[in-house]
Every structure is written in C-alpha cells, then in structure tokens.
Amino acid sequence: MNTFAEMTNKEVQEAEDCHRHCAKPESCPLSRVRAGMLVRITSLSTPPEVTRHLREIGFGEQQVIRLVLRQSNLICQVCNARLALSSQLAQMIMVEPLPA
C-alpha cells in the first residue's frame, strides 16, 4: 500500500474514511466499507463450510475486490463478476483499504 505522501487527495480521503469507521485502521469488516472502495480481503471469520464456499467463488484471503453497492445487501466486484453478500456475512469478511 502507498504511504500517505504517495496518495492522491481522493485516495487519502477514502483511506481516512475507512480508518474512521474501522476499529483497527489496517483492517475492518467489509460491511463498514464505503461503496466504490477498493479493498483486499485479509481474513474470513466464517464457519468452515462458508469459508470454503467463499474461497471457491473468489472471496479468498489476499483477493482484491471493489464494493459496488451498499444497501440491505452488498454488491461486490470480484474476478470480473458481481456478487451479492448479506450484510451479516460481510461483517465476517475482514478487509484492508487500498488506493483507488
């Protein structure tokens, strides 16, 4: 990840927004990310069968995704596909913000 000195104003604002909404600045639940943000999955805190399925559909650790829409469900773009997740499931997917 770029240092703040290397980031554009928009990237700095997005990172600061995520840091404000996350308990730990380096990682927060996907459910707390703003629509449009680019993030990397850091860990999955789901039951083993759910974790296996998430990895099968591209939601594995180190995968970069973009949160497209955030309403009652979250729409994420991953591997050139858009997938919907419940907000409850998104709370169990830890991510770190990336520059846009």
Protein Blocks (a to p, Z undefined) as FASTA:
>chain_A
ZZfklpcfklmmmmmmmmmmpmblkbccfklpcehiacddfbdcbdfklmmmmmmnopag
hiacddfbdcfbccddeehiacdddfklmmmpccddddZZ
